[in-house]
Amino acid sequence: MGIGPLGAGVVLLALASVLFAATLEVKGRADFIVAALVLAAAMVVGECIVLSLGRELTRPALLVAQAIWLGVALAVWQARGRPRPPSYRPPATRVVLQAAWRHPPLAILLIVVVLALALQAALAIAVAPNEYDTLGYHLPRAAFWLQYHSALQFHPGEVSEEQVAPPNAELLMAWAMALSRSDTFVQLAQWLSLVGLLAALFSGARLAGVPPARAAFVSGLFALYPIVLLESSTGQNDLVLAFFLTAGVVFAVSGTRQRSRARLLVAAIAAGLAVGTKLDAAFALPAILLILLATWKAERPPRALIFGGLAMAVAAIALLGSFVYVQNVANTNSLTGFSGTLPGDWVKTNPLADTVDDAWNLLDAPGLPQPSWLAHPIKRLADHLFADVHGADFQVPPNPAIRREANPGTSAYGLLGLLLVVPLVLIGLLWRGTPVALRVLAAAAISYFLACTLVLGYSDEAARFLIPAFVLATPLLALVVSRRAGAAFALALALATVPGVLLHNVYKPLVETEGTPAILSLDRIGQQTVDNDFVSLGPALRQLQASVPAHATLGFLYQETFPEYLLFGQPLQRRLVGLEPEEISAHELRSRGLRAVFIGFAAQPPCHGRTCIAQRAGLRFTPLGSTSLLVTAARPGLRTWARGARRSSPRPRRSPAP
């Protein structure tokens, strides 16, 4: 592991981002943190794109790029008169204790948030990436980019998430992987995005007229939503997208109010990063227009400022957001790389049913028991609501009807989201006494929910796609937490699900339950195969590790549900070559310099129905574990026979909808 190069890269990047943010004269500590993180992400994404065009996406080139960025930042900062960043002096202990005495719910909340985030950061580092979608397509594409020294599509025209999905979050992960030559720190991209998101949410609440203590309170409550805590230690990209979207809106509004082109520049950069992170950014367009139109109506900014900001946004989207879309048009004649949504992820019934079914996902109580008197009527209602949902890869109706599992794919917003945030959105929209800014946020949150639901339909993972909607809705909690009783009630609802989330995360369980071992007691392979879909691969991967050196070139058979990322090993120096069934021959193995070909199955035997490889000579098939095979070229004159698996093309994979 290259801690030294990673540390050097982090220091160079941090210094450059701080100098750029200071040069833009961003005032306010929360705003400065947000701006620095946005600028740091933009530098990483920008340099990865440029280096990819020259096929120089390597550790030395990235370090040189960071040094160049720091040199440019230093020169610009010097030319602008060395503006200083916001100062910060820790308050005296006496002042902190007095503030805690005046606001005990806030003090308790902040302590819990700090401890919970610290634990999630430790788990992000200590536990190998093991979440289904992280292994399925987020990290494989990053590892292949580093193998090919370029983030250009490595199989142009192939319709898979590894090829056609927007790449910015994975570029941030690839940067950490390249410098450290490991995946130890890649999950911190989501964690850092959450830190920036909390700062941006605080600033956004202040812009909406929420006093500082209440703004801090609602931001802390956001951190304790089950899905938010769970995702903060994964290699997914929902928090990354939510951070860029929120930062863009906050700086667009504050830039308009302050007539600041520098703030509008930060907003534009955040918008470009969001567009290049996930197609879901399009669902935020109605909400963003609502907020901006309300801001322009209230502030009456000059047209030059508006058009200047829009021009910067267009330029930033072209530079930081269009990388994959240009490749998709060139290689697939489609902006997204495919038409419609990927099979199995979402199903459509009708707009009303899809809206109600997606809202059902908000029935979420991780780690809490379900009252027996509620179980039967809830199940009957779910059976009725989901009677017409067909063709999905997930279970319908949901079982259990109320989610109690702490899962970063399917969890939602706990009791706080269900019992307070959802009602407050409706009250805030309809109650005449709601401040205008909060009413606009309520309307914006509803618009995001409807845009997502009406376009995509229903999914059992819909709740995590709604994180931006809950960012918009969370400031409405200020209507309740203004009184101590309301603050205590909101805090109690938030704390109720925290133990279940932190201790019983299905991918990172800290305690042994029902035969599932604690995650920290497992080795890397054990951690990465904790998912039920991958657990049978554990023995095969251990045998592979003993049979094929870490620096060897290994072939693998393209398969629908096999996570090839597991084959890279650690420190990610094994070279992988994907093969179609007809390419598996002794000649191909020798001509490509392959040590072996791995044929792995997570849930079926090596030969299954019509998906068998034809018998052919010159190959030796060695069983690995109970469900996998290692194919090697036999010695000349030795004739062996076996069967393997086949897949259809293009290669689908169950993963987040674009």
ABEGO torsion letter per residue (X at the ends): XBAAAAAAAAAAAAAAAAAAAAAAGBBEAAAAAAAAAAAAAAAAAAAAAAAAAAGABBAAAAAAAAAAAAAAAAAAAAAAGGBBBBBBBBBBAAAAAAAAAABAAAAAAAAAAAAAAAAAAAAAAABBBABAAAAAAAAAAAAAAAAAGBABBABBGBBBAAAABBAAAAAAAAAAAAAAGBAAAAAAAAAAAAAAAAAAAAAAAAAAGBBAAAAAAAAAAAAABAAAAAAAABABAAAAAAAAAAAAAAAAAAAAAAGBAAAAAAAAAAAAAAAAABAAAAAAAAAAAAAAAAAAAAAGBBAAAAAAAAAAAAAAAAAAAAAAAAAAAAAAGBAAGBBEBBBGABBBABAAAAAAAAAAAABBBBGBBBBAAAAAAAAAAAAAAAAABBGBABBOBBOBABBABBBAAABBAEAAAAAAAAAAAAAAAABAABBAAAAAAAAAAAAAAAAAAAAAEBBAAAAAAAAAAAAAAAAAAAAAAABAAAAAAAAAAAAAAAAAAAAABAABBABBBGGBBBAAABBAAAAAAABAAAAAAAAAAAAAAAABBAABBBBBBBBAABBAAAAAEOAGABBBBBBBAAABBAAAAAAAGBABBBBBBAABBABBEAABBBBBBGBBBBBBEAABBBBBBBBBGBBBBBBBBBBBOBBBBBBBBX
